[in-house]
Structure formats: structure tokens, C-alpha cells
Amino acid sequence: MRFKLFTACWIALAPFVARAEVLYTVEEASDSLATIDTTLGALQVIGPLGVPFAFGDLAYDSAHGVMYMIDGWGAGSSTPSSLYTVDLSTGAATLVGSTGATSLFSLVYDPAADRLYAAVSTANPTGFYSINRTTGAATLIGDPGVYLDGMTFVGSSSSIVGLYAGPGSLHSINPATGVSSLVTAGSGFVNNCGIAWSSSSDTVFALDWSGDLYAFDVAASYSRTTLFSSLGSCDGLAAVGSSCPPASVYCTAGTTSNGCLPAISVSGALSVAASSGTIVSVASLEGQRAGAMIYGTTGGVAFPWGSGSTSYFCVRAPVQRTLQQSSGGTVGQCDGALSFDLRAFLAANPLAQGNPLSAGTQFSVQCWFRDPPAPRATNLSDAITITACP
């Protein structure tokens, strides 16, 4: 068995904790993916797309954990727009294919139908299209009759809503026909923009090319408030959801020579957008024993640790191990414990297995520790699967 050594101890995953919703946008001055804090009005650049982007949009496919991007006029106003996927950890865009349609400025994922749609702005005729997520090809559904500069799926009404920049009006779109219906006339000018619905506040946010961030209160007939200004030239907006998939404990912990039964757990989500805050822990270890964590990203197994051992090795190769640390506590007692910040560990060790961290990556984690009277003079905890989220 091959191990790589790093500084810290990979331990446990316990109660699942939800995280705040994250909104993504494109900072057009540098063609870079960025996040926007709607409370503080802070824009944080993640990294360059690596491709030109002009008045396009983002849409997060929540069923498959994929961020899609339409480049708008990225290759010019007369060239068909292209569909890309975007790496949320680096910002890098990967081409899916040409849509075959020009001036696609808005993009939306419809979780009810599990389909991707795009719409035209600043060109005639206007159009509403379905988008093939495998090839990028656009198929015309119908004519909404208005320019749609941004679209989002509003979960509280199970509808697709688009914003017409200029007048700032909002329109619902029938995905079967492409026909639009006025939701609200708006409150005046909005520049080319992206919009995204927040499930936590039932709010449609709009971030535009003038650097203005607006909030439309869905429950109050989409009344508009200007939250912040001077955020820079941005376009496209997408929400990634309000929670990460829950961690799942699996496999069986070995009973130690003093009758201890270790238990692995985690608090805090493993978020690509964060740099710390995923506290992995193992409790009920024997006191004053050296331990370390082993983990992999290719799934779990359950192999007997050795003849006479009650432990199972539960991480599929290739595996990685952290440096050892002491469990503390009292010799002969079950009051030992180990813990560390998994997200901070990955951020500090870019060559560690699992990097660069991407939403959807699954980590299988288990604690190894010394137990001299036991078979092989060691034992293992139970294991846990934790999935990285945006």
C-alpha cells in the first residue's frame, strides 16, 4: 500500500451543516469567473475563463452539479454564441460546442424539466431556445417578443423568469412555446445583466454591466431595491443552491484492545468557494495513541485489516495519508480524539489528492491509529463519504 505524507490529520465527518447560498458572475474587464456577496456587495475573482465573454450568462445545473456558460458576443456579434462548462474552483471554461444561434445573452437551467434554455437579446428576431448540453446545439422553441438579457428559474412559482434590460421589466416564459407574459414593468433602466433566484430569501438578484446589484422581492410583486453600485462591469449570474449533499458514514470501526469504538464525523460543508471551515473529527479513540487519516477520491471498499482484527480498510486505492498526531486523553481510556480542517488542508496543499477541488468530487475518509496489543498493532475507525459542493 502506498501513502503520501502531509502535515495534519485527516479525520471524521459528523453532522451535516448547510452553507450560505453562493452567486457566481463574470467580471467582464478580465473575463473571469467571480463570486458576489449579496450582503456585503463584495466581488471576489476566482480565475480567468480563458475564453472571450461579452454579455453572456451563467446557469447552474443543480441535478448534475455543472455550471454552464453562454458567451454571448464572445466571438463577435455576427458569430453564433457557444456553450461552455466552467470549473468553479479555477474559473476555466471548457467548450461544449457552438449553439448555431447568434446573440444568446441569457441562459437558464429548468430543474422541473431537467433542461437548459437560452434566449436572444439585442438582435431580431428574438427567440427562446432549448440547448443540448452534450453538443451545445440550440433548437428554436418560439419567440418571446422581448429581449431577454438574463433568465432564472424561480422555485417559489416554478417558473422561468427573464429580465428585459433597458426598461428593467420582468417576464415569465412558457418553456413549451417560448411565449412571454409581463410579470412587472420594473422600476426603470437596467443595463445588460444576469439574474438569479435565491431560494433562501425568495429574491431575484440582478447584477448588471454598470456594476449595479438589484434585488426583486418575489413575495412583494417583484418590487425592486438597489443594493449596491460600482461593482464593476459584470454580466451573467447563477445561484448554486443553499446546501451541500450530506456526508454519509459507512464501513465498520474496529474495536480496540481496551474496548473503544472510534466514531468519525464532520461539521461544516466542503465548499469549493471556501478556504476553510470543514472540521473533520474522530472521537472515542484510545488515549495517547498516534493516529493519521487516510483518504481517496475513487470510492469505498471493505477489506479485512488482518487475521483476528475487527477493523476494515475502507478506502479504495490510490490513497493518501496525513502525518501522525497524538490523540491526547488518558492511556487505557477511550477519551482520545483527532480533528483538523479538511478544506484548509486542501487549500494549503495544492498537490494533495482531490485538488483542484471541484463540485461533485467525493472523498472517502478513514482514521488509522496505533494499538500495540491489537493484530498488526493498529486499528481503523469507520469511514465517511463527503461530497464537495460549489
N, C-alpha and C positions, 0 to 999 in steps of 0.2 A: 504494500500500500504506500502510495506517495503522498507526502504532505508538503505544503508550503507554509513557512512560518511568518507571522506578522505580530505586531505588538498589541495585544488586547485579548480579551477572552470572549468568544462567541457564545452567547448563552441565550436562553429561553424566550419564549413568546407567550404572553398571557392575554388578559382581557383585551378585546378589540376596542380601539378608540377611534372615533370618527375625526375627520380633519375638516378644516375650513375649505370652502369652495375656492378653486383657483381659476382665474380667467387668463386666457392667452390671447396675444395680439401680435401684429407685425409692426415693428418700428421701421418705417419706410426710408428714413435717411441712411440707414446702414443695411436695409433688407435683412433684418434679424428678428428671430423669434424672441418674444418678451412676455413677462407676466405683468398683470396690473392688479394692484391692491386697491379695491374699490372703497376701502375705508380711509386709507391714508392718501390716496391719489398718487401712489408711488409706482413708477415703471422700472422694472428690472430686466435687463437684457440677458438672455440665456446664451445665444450664439447665432452666427450668420446662417442664413438659409443656404447660401452657396449658389442661389439662382436669382434672377431678377424678379421683382414683385412690384406691381403697380395697381392699386385699387382692387385687389383680390379679396379673398376671405378664407376663414378657417372654419372647420366643422369637426367636432369630436364624435367618433363612432363609439358610443358607450357600450355597445354589445360586444365589440371585438377589441376595445382598447387602442384604437388607432386615431391619430389626428390627421385629417386631410386638409389640403390647401389647394385653392384655385388661384392661379397667378394673375387673373385679370388681364391687364395690358402688359404683363411682364416681358413679352417678346414683341410688343408693339400693338397698336390699336387695330391693325388690319390682320394680325396673325391670330389664329384660334387660341383660346386660353387652354392651359394644360392643368391636369390634376397631379398632385404630389401627395406623398405621405411625409410627415415631419417627425423627426426624433425629438421628443420632449426634453431629453437630457442634454442635447448638444445644439438643437436648432436646425440641424442639417436636413434638407429636403431631398427626397428621392422621387424621381419621375415615375408616375404610373403610366401616363400617356396623354396624347392630345385629345381634347374634347371634340374637336371638329367644329366648335361654335365660337364666335368672337364675342368679346366684351362681357364675359361672365364675371360679374362683380360680387355675387353673393352665393353662399354655399350653406346647406343645412343638412343635418342628419335627422331623419324621422325614426325614432325608436319604435313607434307603433307599427310601421310598415317595414322596418329594417332596410330603409333605402336612403340614398344620397340624392339631393336635388340641388340645382343651380339655376340662377336667373340672370337676365341681361339688364344692364344699365348703360345710359349714355349712348345708346345706339337704337336704331329702328330696323325691323320691328322688335318690340320687346318679346321676351319668351321665357317660359318656365320649362326646365329640362330635368329628366332623370339622368343620373350619372352612373355608369358602370364602374364599380370600384376595382375591378380587375384590369380593365383596359383604359379607363378614363373616358370612353366614348359617351357623348351626350345624345339623348333621344328627346326630341321636342314633344311636350305634352300639350301645351296651349299657350295662349297669350294673356298675361295678367293685365295688360293695358296700362301699366305704370312701370317706371324704372324701380328696380329693387336693388338697393346698394348693400343691404345686409339682410340676412334671414336667420331665424332661430325657431326652435320647437318650444312652444310654451306648454309645459306639462300640466299646469293647472286647468287649462282649457283643451288640452290635447289637440292643439292646432299649430300650423306653421304660420308665422307672422313675419312680414317683411317691412323694412323701412325705406321710404322714398326720400332720398336726400334732396335738399332744396327746401321744399315745404315742410319736411320733417313729419310727414304723415305715416301712419302705420296701417298695414293692410293684412288681412288673413288670406291665405292662399289655399284653394281646393287642390290637393295633390293629384286628384284624378283627372281634373280638367285644366288646371293652371289658372283658372279664373280667380280674380281677387275681389275682396269686399272691404270697404273702408271700415277700419276699426276706430281711428281717431284722426282728425285733421292735423293734430300736432300743435306745437306752440312756436312755429317759426323755423328759421333756417337751421339745417344740419348739413355739414359737409359730407363728402364721401366717407362711408363709415362701415363698421362691423357692429353687429348686435348679438347679445347672448342673454338667455333667460337664466336667472338664478333660482334654483328650487328652494333654497333656504329662506329667501325673502320674497318670493313671487314677484321679482322685479326683472324687467328687461333693461339691461345696460346697453348703452351705445357709446362707442369711442370713435371719434372722427379725425379726419386728416388735419383739422385745425387744432387738434390737441385738447378738445373738449370732451369731458366724460359726463353723460346724461344718465338719469335713472327714470324709467317709466314704471309707475306703480300699477301693476295689473289689476289689483283689487279696487283701485280708485279710478277706474275707467282710463287707465294708462296715463294718468296725469304726469307731467314731465318736470323734473328738477335738474338743474345744472349742478353737478357735484364738484368738479374741478376743471380748470383750464390750463393752458400752456404745458400740456404733457408731451408735446412734440407731434410730428406727423405720423399718425398711426392709422392702420386700416385692418379690417378683419377682427373678429372677436369670437371666442368659443369658451364655454364652460366645460370643465371635465368632470363635474359631479361633486357630491358632498361627502363621500366616504370611500374608503378602500375596502377591497374584499377582506373578510375576516380571516384571521390566522386559524390554522387547523392543526391540532395536536394528533400525532399518530405514533405507532410503534409502542413498545413496552419498555419501561425503565427497569434496569436490573436492581435487585435488592442487594444492598451492601452487606459486608461481613458483620456490621453492627445493626442490621435491620433497617437501615434508612432507605426510603423510596424517593429518589430525586424527582422533581417536577419542573418542567420547562414552561416558560410563559413570556409574553411581550406586552408592553404598554407603549402606545404611540404608533402611528401608521408609518410605513416605509414609503415615503413620498419622494419622487424624483425632484420635485420643486424645492424640497427642504435640504438642509445640510446637516441636520442633527434631529434628535428627538424620538428615536426608536430604541427604547430601553429594553434590551433582551436580558432575561434573568433565569437562574436556576436555583431553586430552593430545596431544602431538606437534604443537602449534601452532608457527608461526614465532615466533622470539623478538622481544620488544619491539614487538608489534603490539597495537592497541586491538581489543577484542572485546566482544561482548554476547550475551545469549541472547534468542531468540525462542521463544514457545510459544503453544499454543492448546489448546482443550478440545473441538474438534469433529472431530478425526481428522487423518490424514496425507494428503499428496499427494506428487507428484514432478514438479515443473515445472523445466525447464532454467533456470539462473540467468541466462544470456545467451549471445549468439553467441560461440563459442570457449571458453566456460567449461566446466570439468569438474564444476562444482558443480550441485546441485539444491536448489530451495526445497521443503521437505518438510513444512510445517505449514499446515494448512487455515485460512483466514481465518474469523473475526476473530483477529488475532494481537496479542501484546503483547511488548514488548521492554524489557529492563533497561538501566540506564545502563552506559556503557562502562567497562572497566578494562583495565589492561595485562597482557599475557601473561607479562611478565618474560622471563628467559632471555637469549639472545645473538642479536644481529642476524644474519640469514642462516642460523641454525641451527634445528633442529626441537625445541628444548628448552623452548618456551613452554608454558604451561598456564593454565587458568582453573578456579576452583571456587567454590561457595557452598552454603549450607544452604537447600535449597528449602522445607522445612517451616517454617523460621524466617522465610523471606521472606514466605510466605503469611500467617503469624501476625502479622507486623509491618505488612502492607499489606492491610487488610481489604477494600479496594475493588479489589484486583487480580483479574484474570480467574481463575476457578476457585474463588473464595470465594463463600459459605461452603463450606468443603471438606466433601464428603460421600463416604462409602464408595462405590466403584464409578466415580467420576469418572476419566476417562482424560486424561492430559496428553501432548501431543506436543511434544517439546523439541528444539531445534537451536541450534548456536552459529554466529554471524555474526562475521567478523573482517576487518580491513583487510589488503589485499595489493596495494600500489600497481601492480606490473607486470602483475597479472592483469586479465582482462576485467572491466569495471565496478569495477576497483581493490579488489575484495573477493572473499572466498571463503566457503564454508559447510562445516561439519562434516557427518557423518552425523547421523541423528536417532534418538530413542528414545521409546517409549511407556511411561509408568509409570502404574499404577492405584492410586488411593487406597484404603486399607483401613481398617477400623474402628480 
